[in-house]
Amino acid sequence: MFDLLEIKDFLDVATRGDIVSEMRSAAGGPATVYGKEVAGGVEARVRNVTRVAVSPETREQVIRQLLDRKSEIGDHFGITLGDCEEPQFLRYKTGDFFVAHQDGNTPLIYDDTRLRKISIVIFLSQQSAEPAPEAYGGGSLVLHGPYPDYDLRLPVTNNPGMLAAFRAETTHEVMPVMHGERYTIVSWYR
C-alpha cells in the first residue's frame, strides 16, 4: 500500500551530531512553498518551519551521500533517477508543521518541482513522547494512503540517521511539534 524505503544509519552518529550542532547555531528564515511562484513563497499557514543555512562542505557531504545511494533508491522504486536537488536543512520548533501536500510528479503542481520523482527525508534528532534533552515530541512525518484509500495514514518511525524515501506524488505531512526541536534534511531526486 505504501511504497516506502527506509535506510537505517544513512548518517552515522558523529556526522549527525556535527550537522545538528551546525544547524542549531546557523541563521535561517522561513521555508518556502513551491507550486505557484517560481522561487517559492512563504505561506506560514501551510509550512511553518525554518530553513537554515549550513556550510557548503556540509551541504556537499549530504549531496555526495545521496548520489552514492541513488542507484539503490532507484532500484527499490523501479525507476531511473537523475540528480538530487539541493538539500534543505530544516529546524522545526514547538508549534511548527507542514500541512498535507505532495512534492511532485503530479499535475497539481505548476512549476518545475512537478518533475520530482522521489522525496527524501533524513531524520537527525530523536523523537520522544516526553520532553527530554536533544529530543522533540509530535512532529511525525505521516504518509497518506493513495486512491481509493485516502483515509489510511502511516506515521514514519523516526530513527535518527535514517533516510526515508517515498514517491514524490505521495501525500504527506509533518504534524505540529509539541516540544523540543526537530531537525531534518529533505531533498528530491528527479
N, C-alpha and C positions, 0 to 999 in steps of 0.2 A: 504494500500500500504506500509506504513512504520510501522513497529512494534516497537513503542517507548513508554516507560513508563517514566513519569516524576513524581517525588515525591518532592513536594514543601517543603521547610523548613526541609529537611533532616538534615541539620546542622542549629542550631539556631544562632542568630546574635552574641551572646557573644562567642560561640565556634568558629564560622567562623572568628571573629576578632582576637582571640587568635592564630589560626592557621596561618592566613595571616601574623600577626606580627612576628611569629616564622620563617615563610618562607622567609620574607624579609631579616632577619639577618642571615639566615642559609647558610652554604657553600654548594656548589653543583658543578656539572660537566655536560658535555653533556649527554643528554638522549640517550640511545642506541636503535637500531632497531634489532628486532629478525627475525628469519626465515631462516638464513643461518648459523650463528655461535651459538654455544650452549650458550655462555654467552652474546650474542648480540654484535653488533659492532656499532661504531659511523659512521653515514652517514649523514653529515651536509646538503647535498643537498636533503635529504629525510625527516629528522626530525631534525629541528634546535630549540632546547628548552633545558632549564636547569632543571635537576632533582636535587632537593635539599634534604639534609639530615635533617630530623626533629627528635625530641626526640623519644625514644622508647615509652614513655607514649602517645604522640600524635598519633603515628602510631597504637598502640594498641587500643586507643579510636575509631579511624576510623574503624578498623577491627571489633571491637565489634558491632558498629552500623550497619555495612554491614551484619554481621552474624545475627543480630536481625531482619533484613528485608529480609533475604534470602527466606523464605517461600512465602512472599508476592510477591517478584520479580519472583520467580519460577512459582507461580500460574498464574501470568499475562501472562507469555510466554508458559505455559502449559508443563513445564519440571521440573525435579528434579535437583536441584543444589547441588554441593558439596561445598567445602570451596572456599574462595576467595583468590586470590593471594595477596602478599604484595603490598599495595598501592604505587603508585608513586606520589610524590608531585612535581608538575611542575610549573616553573616560565617562562612565555613567555614574552620576552621584544620586543621592536619595531623591526620588521623585522622577528621575529621568526614564525615558521609554522610547520606543519606536512602534507606532501602530502597525496593524496588519498591512502587508504590502507584498509586491513582487519586485524582483531585482532586474528582470529582463526576459528575453525570449517570449515576449507577448505583444500583441498589437495594442494593448492598453497603454504602452509607453511610446512616446513620440520622439524621443531623442536617441542618440547613439547607444545609450545603455540598453536598448532593446536587443542589442547584439550579444549581450552576456549569455553564456551557456550554463556556467556553474558558479554558484555562490560559495564563498569560503568564510568561515568564522573560526578564529583561533582564540581559544579561551586562555586568559593569563592569570586570573585571580580565582580564589576558592569561593564557592557558593556555600552559605550556611544559613540554616533557619534561624539560629540565634546569633545576635551580634558577637563578633569575635575580631581580634586584630587581623588585619590583612584579608578579611573576608567581607562578603556582601550578602544581603538577603533579597529575595524577589529576583527581578531581572532575568527570568528564564527566557531562553530562546525557545519559541513554540512554533512548530510547523503545523500548518492546517492541511487537512485532507483534500485531495483533488475531487473533481466531479465524479460521481454523484455524492461523495462522502464529505461534503463541506463541514459537517459538524465534528468530524474527527480532529483531535488535537494530539500532538506528540511533543511534550517538553523534552528537549535535548539535554541529556545528562552532561553537566559541566564537569570536566576533569581538567584542571589546569595543565596547559601544554598541549591539549588535544585540539586537533583540527577537525571541524565538521564541514562536510561538503554536501551540497544538495543542488538540484536543478534550479536555475535562476527563476523559472516560472512558478516555483512553489511559493504559495502564500505563507508568510511567516511574520512573527512579531517578537519584540523584546518587551516583556512585561515590566511594569514600573519597579525600579529598585526601591526596596523598603528600608534598607540600612547599609552603610558602608559604601565602597566604591567598586564598580565592576569595570575591569579592563579587558578589552578585546581588540583584535585586529581583524578587519574584514577586507576581502578582495574578491575579484571575479575573474574567471577565465573566459575568454572569448572564443 
